Amino acid sequence: MFWEERWHPLREEWVIIAAHRQNRPWSGETIEHNGGPLPEYVPDCYLCPGNLRINGARNDNYTDTFVFDNDHPCVGFDAPATLQPPPGIYRNQPARGIARVVCYSPNHSLALAELEPLRIQHLLKVWQDQYLELSARPEIDHVLIFENKGEAVGVSNPHPHCQIYATNFVFKTIQTEARASQRHFTETGRVLFQDVIRAEKEDGRRIICENESAIAFIPYFARYAYEVFVAPKETHASLATLANNELKDFAALLKQVLVKFDNLWQMPFPYVMPLHQAPTDGGDYSSFHFHIEFHPPLRRPNLLKYLAGPEIGGGNFLSDTAPEEKAEELRAQPDVHYKHRVQEQL
């Protein structure tokens, strides 16, 4: 198995090589099952309660969230400690860590958007616990929590779940964000993300919704059409330090955004949802502001935002839409999920 990072000298970034994941299980079903909604339990789903997974382990008969170590991790602590030196100027290093899966609920058909705010708040606490447990390990430098939702982003199983990568390295986006935040604080004495929130509130056109302690907006510099940031108003380096009232507000706002996404085209809305949390390598990250980002791949129903010449070849996103217009579209969506509205009309 390959568990290593290889240095890309031209882009000055590490590439993770995890070739064994090519054989990870794939469930061919889509979010809509034979023209209708997915059932609550699927006998051959390796994430449903009590079912066998690909490695022969059997899931607990869980009734709430369920956390387990990923059967096809991109990193592992049994990775080789020494690697064969590459030729010439090339560099490599072991990619070590822990990869986990978090099933949101035993219900195969219940997406994050359809969970009640209290259940989302409970999930946030699970994420808090996982971050605290994993970040306490001296060999872990970063804890990345993320959800990939929908066939459009290549999800291998539609049972609602997220993943956790706790690694001996810091992913580049977080590393860059931490460096920019620290530089801004050194130069101005202000937290960079607080300045972003201040600018968004001053303009107002891109704010989707907000409550007492949380805010959601499409940023001025959005790359994807419906790229939404959800953040606490107070600065926290990670989700772990949010107080109970902040968790409650954050869960309520997260629910609101997710429902608006689904209501936009009255379909399960695909996205990549990473939690941006400070590295855990012992550095000073007091200027880092935790937030969640949504990167939806669709510009319109069934129309992907393709990454092509400018993005892949040039390295700069070319946005085909105006963030102000897309924010207005989302803001106009009802806060009641379209499935619930249909049920009420029957």
Steps between C-alpha positions, in 0.01 A plus 500: 500500500610858429476738792733782416525862396700604197628856459391690189797736448327721242186566708686477831245267656468142614297242306353211703546160335240248621479260206333223701183712522433421134340177626276660763133389485259688279124500535338565163175638638431870480331732747171429323432125504313365194327833454405534866661572836754262650374254762594548866697173499686331215610137560822525298601848616829475690409807708155391621466363857594136554632451144835355398767732367749415230768397753269251670424714805135537593351839580345557839121503510534871556204727564681835492826614340753226433878553475744237376848480345487515121552163329675670206696785660723738305738504800586249771742452787610171349641690204867421440724711724765515228437539130716424201681825412375644168744597224652841444338803665183312595391472864256280685390439857261260678133599507398385844190548710148382571202503265149464640141498377209663684151380406252773585219263592384141439253629239644435153279769345536782755742761365661766719251755363213292637633451851332704771713785642542308827643203310735730310606653830573149629708432187698820564579366847616171347729702273625691804581176682677353199707815450601509867586130516701490178673837540626393845724241334853641458540338159190678359558843343157557350143369524298544179127426521305507174191372323474415132133492401353380174595307190627821340797500739561125474343376826536123522209445741192723541447409868551848656844515657816706524866411533787600728867505399732552797847526350868557569489788252283808444296520182616786281180708501497510879873566510459796261198630692685481831802681354282776347308541827818532704655748256186715500490500879868595522456785252166639622430360847166370368371150425479454123169312502347766725588753231331273244184483713511877553525564125217258425271659759585848372403399147215269600415367154677165540373408848270198486387497862627571850400474863643623829835321484534355147494627141479345152599674178636454149836679517592790273777281356289184448633257242197270471152632416346401835811501719376573854698563818337428838688644798464597863518875549757465777844371409574139593800308366285187477150373558619356832476827693150609397273539804163326515306810392737543204458134403123541510511810278755341266286184462190708428680703233661193345155342473362818340773506234465130420123530460540801269746298290250215456210739441685683224421235238287270720761226491776369726772762451852362447801660667838460662486629859835537683536630854782755508668450837843603621790256478582304816878507469556723803524830312332827595168508315317758710428700182344201319121518469313168478234478231331254265521544124264355240637439152204391282599371153175600322425834333152385399321166536712237323752763386839463664755771556780340304857573596686556176779715357503800737436289811705185441753640255532854630420453866241778523126441523283661235158569653209486256254668737470802730504415873239772566247339263554151638468622858165658413382169351588311817369768733160483326459128568258388776638368829271194489639207303315438174433136596324613815292752306390225262402277794298783657307549176400132478 
